[in-house]
Amino acid sequence: MSTYDLIVIGSGPSGRRAAVQAAKLGHSVLVVERNRRVGGVSVHTGTIPSKTMRETVLNLSGWRERGFYGRAYRVKQDISAADIQARMSKTLEHEVDVLDHQFARNGVKVMRGVASFRSPHEIVVRNEGEDERVVTGRFILIAVGTKPFRPDYVPFNGTNVFDSDEIVSLPKLPRSMTVIGAGVIGVEYATIFSALEVQVTLVEPRATFLDFVDKELMEDFVHDLRDRNLSLRLGAEVTKIEFDANGRPVCRIATGRDVTSDMLLFAAGRMGATDSLNLEAAGLEVDRRGRISVNEKTLQTAVPHIYAAGDVIGFPSLASTSMEQGRLAACHAFGLQPPPPPEFFPYGIYSVPEISTVGMSEEDVRKRGIPYECGIARFRETSRGHIMGLDRGMMKMIFSKKTRRLLGVHIVGEGATELIHIGQAVLNLKGTIDYFMDNTFNYPTLAEAYKIASLDAWNRAFAHAAEPPVAPVSGEDEMVH
């Protein structure tokens, strides 16, 4: 029986960050990974594959150049699933090589097999040959991530009915597709396939979707989807999925307006991949979605020496925040107290077009009763937008009328997930509208939208004010929750 200072179950973003952090602090670390290669869902079926697919589609389809050359423009006329798989394979191989090297140079041991608890400190690891090894950990981090929710009424077959992990390995591109679930994953895949000229129908039982995104931004996004003929079926509850005479999946909708397509993707939720962990032996429980509850500040579970991080603990379920959770867990376990994380982190949706947001939405500001003003910039107003042929895309900035403080930034369009970091920095540093108006941005860039939007807000709220706004004093900081 081998003993380690830290055993990490899972090698996704939170697991690998925790493992490397603990190793750099001089502790012995073992990573247990059930798959043949390290990286977890993020590298093999989730974040990296889906974003690689998106980039491949945008490049080969000529999507970014259609503003100049028209909707019929293509870089490659006949795009196949093999084209997408080729680039994905190269990207994933590189990602795995980087992780293998990172573990090796930091002295992190890796053991392949399925982990389960035998006791609060003991882990049984079973490999494909049914061999068992028992390892002991002073501290244990559960970083197993999630798996797709697969309800019984969906006839998954790996041929034309897929879940969100299987879709990255689809055998051929369909002419039509139904996507059930208008969450982040469903919207991303629906818009990616739509960019390939696949006729996509997005089905969602709720009347709205992506409700955490600023409503004005969503209006612009939905207009873009409808403009390119992506069909939205909101408030549509699926009662049954059958196959027609040609073997095509048919979604029976409660309203009677059924949807038939060549392929179906079920992307309505994910569950914590905890069913094989035997958590009862460790004294832990999960909720109905297989997620583990933790102390938000320390990432400790109900058993103090056992931590959990990443998607398995629920919101926000982002690779970026999962990495920081893993680092925080490792630091706390070994008595190192890192500084508190910044209050605001960006949320990125890699749809076509991208959406990214940080801080409060206009709806949040209204609920809190903060006097505010918004500034809007359209990408087509920038010279860089003209050069790129952009006719879509916008940035919305929200400022306090009382203190001039930036309250939120919301972007839809090309490069949104990159541009958001400027707003994130100013937001966490408690900056005001003056930074954007007085600062010099590279020209021509899409980042100029920050200056355009700030000037728009200034002209609306501050230019003709009888009294200048004042800086916040103690007790008046509207960003404090």
C-alpha positions in Angstrom: 0.0 0.0 0.0 1.4 3.4 -1.1 0.8 6.6 0.9 0.7 10.1 -0.6 0.2 13.6 0.8 -2.4 14.2 -1.8 -4.5 11.9 -4.0 -6.3 13.6 -6.8 -9.1 11.7 -8.5 -9.4 13.1 -12.0 -7.0 15.0 -14.2 -9.2 17.7 -15.6 -8.6 21.4 -15.0 -9.2 21.4 -11.3 -7.3 18.1 -10.7 -4.2 18.9 -12.6 -3.9 22.4 -11.1 -4.3 21.0 -7.6 -1.7 18.3 -8.3 0.9 20.6 -9.7 0.3 23.2 -6.9 0.8 20.5 -4.2 3.9 19.1 -5.9 5.4 22.6 -6.1 4.9 22.9 -2.4 7.1 19.8 -1.9 4.4 17.2 -1.3 3.9 13.7 -2.8 1.0 13.6 -5.2 -0.8 10.8 -7.0 -3.4 11.5 -9.8 -5.8 8.7 -10.5 -7.3 8.9 -14.0 -9.8 6.3 -15.4 -9.1 7.1 -19.0 -6.1 6.0 -21.0 -4.8 9.6 -21.3 -4.8 12.4 -18.8 -6.8 15.6 -19.3 -10.3 14.6 -18.3 -13.5 15.7 -20.1 -12.1 19.1 -20.7 -9.4 17.8 -23.0 -11.1 14.7 -24.6 -14.8 15.4 -25.0 -15.6 18.9 -23.7 -13.9 22.3 -23.7 -10.9 21.7 -26.0 -12.7 19.5 -28.6 -15.7 21.7 -28.9 -13.7 24.9 -29.2 -11.4 23.2 -31.7 -14.5 22.1 -33.7 -15.7 25.7 -33.6 -12.4 27.1 -34.9 -12.2 24.5 -37.6 -15.7 25.2 -38.8 -15.2 29.0 -38.8 -11.9 28.6 -40.8 -13.0 26.1 -43.4 -16.4 27.6 -44.0 -15.0 31.1 -44.4 -17.6 32.3 -41.9 -15.4 35.3 -40.8 -15.0 36.6 -44.4 -18.7 36.4 -45.5 -19.2 40.1 -44.5 -17.1 40.9 -47.6 -17.6 38.1 -50.0 -21.2 37.1 -49.3 -23.0 34.2 -47.7 -22.0 31.8 -50.5 -18.3 32.3 -49.8 -16.4 29.1 -48.7 -12.8 28.3 -48.1 -13.4 24.6 -48.6 -16.5 23.6 -50.6 -17.2 20.2 -49.1 -16.4 20.1 -45.4 -16.5 16.6 -43.9 -16.5 15.2 -40.4 -12.9 13.9 -41.2 -11.8 17.5 -41.7 -12.9 18.4 -38.2 -11.5 15.2 -36.7 -8.1 15.8 -38.2 -7.6 19.1 -36.6 -9.1 17.9 -33.3 -6.7 15.0 -33.1 -3.7 17.2 -33.5 -4.9 19.6 -30.9 -5.8 17.0 -28.3 -2.5 15.2 -28.8 -0.6 18.5 -28.1 -2.7 19.1 -25.0 -2.0 15.6 -23.6 1.7 16.0 -24.3 1.8 19.2 -22.4 0.0 17.7 -19.4 2.2 14.6 -19.4 5.3 16.8 -19.4 3.9 19.0 -16.7 3.2 16.1 -14.4 6.6 14.5 -15.1 8.7 17.6 -14.4 6.8 18.3 -11.2 7.1 14.7 -9.9 3.4 14.0 -10.0 2.6 10.2 -10.2 -0.2 9.1 -12.5 -2.1 5.8 -12.0 -4.7 4.6 -14.5 -7.8 3.0 -13.2 -11.3 3.6 -11.7 -11.0 5.0 -8.2 -13.4 4.3 -5.3 -13.2 4.9 -1.6 -12.6 2.0 0.8 -12.4 4.3 3.8 -12.1 8.1 4.3 -8.3 7.9 3.6 -8.1 4.8 1.4 -8.7 4.6 -2.4 -9.1 1.4 -4.3 -7.9 1.7 -8.0 -9.1 -0.9 -10.5 -7.7 -1.0 -14.0 -9.0 -2.7 -17.1 -7.4 -6.0 -16.2 -9.4 -6.1 -13.0 -6.2 -5.6 -11.0 -6.6 -3.7 -7.7 -4.3 -1.4 -5.8 -5.0 0.4 -2.6 -3.5 3.8 -2.0 -3.7 6.0 1.1 -3.9 9.8 1.0 -3.4 12.3 3.8 -5.6 14.6 1.8 -7.9 13.7 -1.1 -9.3 15.9 -3.9 -12.4 14.7 -5.9 -12.1 16.3 -9.3 -14.1 13.8 -11.4 -16.1 16.3 -13.4 -19.4 15.5 -15.0 -21.0 13.3 -17.6 -24.0 13.9 -19.8 -27.5 13.5 -18.4 -29.0 10.5 -20.3 -32.7 10.1 -19.6 -34.4 6.8 -20.5 -36.8 8.4 -23.1 -33.9 9.4 -25.4 -32.8 6.4 -27.6 -29.1 7.1 -27.8 -27.5 5.0 -30.4 -24.1 6.6 -31.4 -25.3 6.8 -35.0 -27.8 9.7 -35.2 -28.8 10.3 -31.6 -25.9 11.6 -29.5 -25.1 13.1 -26.1 -22.8 16.1 -25.7 -19.7 13.9 -25.2 -20.3 11.7 -28.2 -21.0 14.6 -30.7 -17.3 15.4 -31.0 -16.8 12.0 -32.7 -19.7 12.1 -35.0 -19.2 9.9 -38.1 -20.5 12.3 -40.7 -22.1 15.8 -41.0 -25.9 15.8 -41.2 -28.0 18.0 -43.4 -30.4 18.7 -40.5 -30.0 18.5 -36.7 -32.2 18.9 -33.7 -30.6 20.1 -30.5 -32.6 19.5 -27.2 -31.5 21.9 -24.5 -30.7 25.6 -24.9 -28.1 25.8 -22.2 -24.5 26.8 -22.9 -23.5 23.4 -24.4 -26.6 23.2 -26.6 -26.4 26.7 -27.8 -22.7 26.3 -28.7 -23.2 23.2 -30.8 -26.4 24.5 -32.4 -24.6 27.6 -33.6 -21.5 25.7 -34.7 -23.4 23.3 -36.9 -25.6 26.2 -38.2 -22.4 27.9 -39.4 -21.8 24.8 -41.5 -25.2 25.4 -43.2 -26.8 22.5 -41.3 -30.5 23.2 -40.8 -30.6 23.4 -37.0 -33.7 23.4 -34.7 -33.0 24.3 -31.1 -35.6 22.9 -28.7 -36.0 24.2 -25.1 -38.9 23.5 -22.7 -38.5 27.0 -21.0 -39.8 30.1 -22.6 -36.4 31.8 -22.4 -32.7 30.6 -22.4 -29.4 31.8 -21.1 -31.2 33.9 -18.6 -28.0 34.9 -16.8 -27.0 36.9 -19.9 -28.1 40.6 -20.2 -31.4 40.7 -21.9 -30.5 43.3 -24.5 -27.5 41.3 -25.5 -29.7 38.2 -25.9 -32.1 40.1 -28.1 -29.2 40.9 -30.4 -28.0 37.3 -30.3 -31.4 35.8 -31.0 -31.9 38.2 -33.9 -28.6 36.9 -35.4 -29.7 33.3 -35.0 -33.1 33.9 -36.7 -31.5 35.9 -39.5 -29.4 32.9 -40.5 -32.4 30.5 -40.3 -31.7 28.7 -37.1 -35.1 27.6 -35.8 -35.8 28.3 -32.1 -38.6 26.3 -30.4 -38.9 27.8 -27.0 -41.5 26.6 -24.5 -41.5 23.3 -26.4 -41.6 20.2 -24.1 -40.4 16.9 -25.7 -42.7 14.1 -24.8 -41.2 11.3 -26.8 -38.4 10.6 -29.4 -39.1 8.1 -32.1 -37.7 7.1 -35.5 -39.5 7.6 -38.8 -39.6 5.0 -41.7 -36.2 6.2 -42.9 -34.6 5.9 -39.4 -34.5 9.6 -38.7 -35.2 10.8 -35.1 -38.5 12.5 -34.6 -39.1 14.7 -31.5 -42.7 14.6 -30.4 -43.5 18.1 -28.9 -46.3 18.6 -26.4 -47.8 21.3 -28.6 -48.1 18.9 -31.6 -45.4 20.6 -33.7 -43.0 17.7 -34.1 -39.4 18.1 -35.3 -37.7 15.6 -37.7 -34.1 15.7 -38.6 -31.1 13.6 -39.7 -29.4 13.8 -36.4 -30.3 14.6 -32.8 -28.1 16.0 -30.0 -29.4 15.8 -26.4 -27.7 18.5 -24.4 -30.1 19.1 -21.5 -27.8 19.0 -18.5 -24.9 17.1 -17.0 -24.4 15.1 -13.8 -21.5 14.7 -11.5 -19.5 11.6 -12.4 -19.6 10.3 -8.9 -21.5 7.0 -9.2 -18.4 4.8 -9.1 -16.6 6.5 -6.2 -18.4 4.6 -3.3 -18.7 7.9 -1.5 -20.6 6.3 1.4 -17.4 4.7 2.5 -15.9 8.1 2.9 -19.0 9.5 4.7 -20.1 11.7 1.8 -23.4 12.3 0.0 -24.4 13.8 -3.4 -27.4 15.7 -4.6 -29.9 14.4 -7.2 -27.5 15.5 -10.0 -24.5 13.7 -8.4 -22.8 16.9 -7.2 -20.9 17.3 -4.0 -21.4 20.2 -1.6 -18.3 22.0 -0.4 -17.3 25.0 1.7 -17.0 27.8 -1.0 -14.0 29.4 0.7 -11.9 26.2 1.3 -13.4 23.6 -1.1 -13.7 21.2 1.8 -16.4 18.6 1.8 -18.3 17.4 4.9 -15.2 15.3 5.7 -12.5 18.0 6.3 -9.5 16.2 4.7 -11.5 15.4 1.5 -11.9 18.3 -1.0 -13.9 18.6 -4.2 -13.4 21.1 -7.1 -14.5 21.7 -10.6 -17.7 20.8 -12.3 -18.5 18.1 -9.7 -19.4 20.9 -7.2 -21.7 22.7 -9.6 -21.8 26.4 -10.6 -20.1 28.1 -12.4 -18.7 24.9 -14.0 -16.1 26.8 -16.1 -12.6 25.4 -16.9 -11.1 28.8 -15.8 -12.8 28.8 -12.3 -12.2 25.0 -11.9 -8.4 25.6 -12.2 -8.5 28.2 -9.5 -10.6 26.0 -7.3 -8.1 23.2 -7.6 -5.2 25.5 -6.7 -7.2 26.9 -3.7 -8.0 23.4 -2.4 -4.3 22.3 -2.6 -3.1 25.5 -0.9 -5.7 25.2 1.9 -4.9 21.5 2.5 -1.2 22.3 3.1 -1.7 25.4 5.2 -1.0 28.1 2.5 -3.5 30.8 2.4 -3.7 32.4 -1.0 -5.2 35.9 -1.4 -8.9 35.9 -2.0 -9.9 35.6 -5.6 -11.2 38.7 -7.5 -14.9 39.4 -7.0 -15.7 39.2 -10.7 -14.8 36.5 -13.2 -15.8 36.5 -16.9 -18.3 34.0 -18.3 -17.6 32.9 -21.9 -20.0 31.2 -24.3 -18.2 29.9 -27.4 -21.2 30.1 -29.7 -21.2 31.6 -33.1 -21.1 34.5 -32.4 -19.4 34.5 -29.1 -20.9 35.8 -25.9 -19.0 37.0 -22.9 -20.1 38.9 -19.8 -18.6 40.1 -16.5 -20.2 42.0 -13.6 -23.8 43.0 -13.3 -26.4 42.8 -16.0 -28.8 45.7 -16.5 -31.5 43.5 -14.8 -29.2 43.0 -11.8 -28.6 46.8 -11.5 -32.3 47.5 -11.6 -33.1 45.0 -8.9 -30.6 46.7 -6.6 -32.0 50.2 -7.3 -28.7 51.7 -8.5 -28.9 54.8 -10.7 -27.1 53.8 -13.8 -26.5 54.5 -17.5 -25.5 52.2 -20.4 -23.2 52.8 -23.3 -23.4 50.8 -26.5 -20.8 50.3 -29.2 -21.4 48.3 -32.4 -18.4 46.6 -33.9 -19.3 48.0 -37.3 -18.6 51.4 -35.8 -14.9 50.5 -35.4 -12.3 50.7 -38.2 -11.2 47.2 -37.2 -14.7 46.0 -37.7 -14.8 47.5 -41.2 -11.5 45.8 -42.0 -12.8 42.4 -40.8 -16.1 42.9 -42.6 -18.2 42.7 -39.4 -21.8 43.7 -39.7 -22.8 42.2 -36.3 -21.5 42.4 -32.8 -22.0 44.8 -29.9 -20.6 45.9 -26.6 -22.7 47.1 -23.7 -21.2 48.8 -20.7 -23.0 49.8 -17.5 -21.9 52.6 -15.2 -23.1 54.0 -11.9 -24.4 57.6 -12.4 -23.5 58.4 -8.8 -19.9 57.2 -8.7 -19.0 56.7 -12.4 -17.9 53.1 -11.4 -18.0 50.4 -14.0 -20.8 47.9 -13.1 -20.7 45.4 -15.9 -19.5 44.7 -19.5 -21.5 42.5 -21.9 -20.2 41.6 -25.4 -21.7 39.5 -28.3 -19.6 39.1 -31.4 -16.2 38.3 -32.8 -13.5 38.1 -30.1 -15.9 38.6 -27.2 -14.2 36.1 -24.9 -10.9 37.9 -25.4 -12.2 41.5 -25.3 -14.0 40.9 -22.0 -10.7 40.8 -20.0 -10.2 44.6 -20.3 -13.5 45.1 -18.6 -12.8 42.4 -16.0 -9.6 44.1 -15.0 -11.1 47.6 -14.6 -14.1 46.1 -12.8 -12.0 44.3 -10.2 -9.8 47.4 -9.7 -13.0 49.5 -9.1 -12.3 51.6 -12.1 -14.6 54.3 -13.5 -15.8 55.6 -16.9 -12.8 58.0 -16.9 -10.3 55.1 -17.6 -12.0 54.2 -20.9 -12.5 57.8 -22.1 -8.9 58.9 -21.2 -7.0 55.8 -22.2 -5.4 55.3 -25.6 -6.3 52.0 -27.4 -4.4 50.5 -30.3 -5.8 51.6 -33.6 -7.5 49.9 -35.4 -8.8 47.3 -32.9 -12.1 46.0 -31.7 -11.0 47.2 -28.2 -11.8 50.7 -29.4 -15.4 49.7 -28.7 -14.7 50.3 -25.0 -14.0 54.0 -25.7 -17.0 54.3 -28.0 -19.4 52.7 -25.4 -18.0 54.8 -22.6 -18.4 58.0 -24.6 -21.9 57.0 -25.4 -22.7 56.5 -21.7 -21.0 59.8 -20.8 -23.0 61.7 -23.4 -26.2 60.3 -22.0 -25.6 60.6 -18.3 -22.7 62.9 -17.4 -22.0 65.5 -20.1 -24.8 67.8 -19.0 -25.0 67.0 -15.3 -25.5 70.0 -13.1 -23.0 68.4 -10.5 -20.2 66.1 -11.3 -20.4 62.6 -9.9 -18.5 61.8 -6.7 -16.2 59.0 -5.9 -17.6 56.4 -3.6 -17.0 56.6 0.2 -17.3 53.9 2.8 -20.8 52.5 2.9 -21.6 53.8 -0.6 -19.9 51.2 -2.7 -22.7 49.7 -4.8 -20.5 46.8 -5.9 -20.4 45.3 -2.5 -22.9 42.4 -2.2 
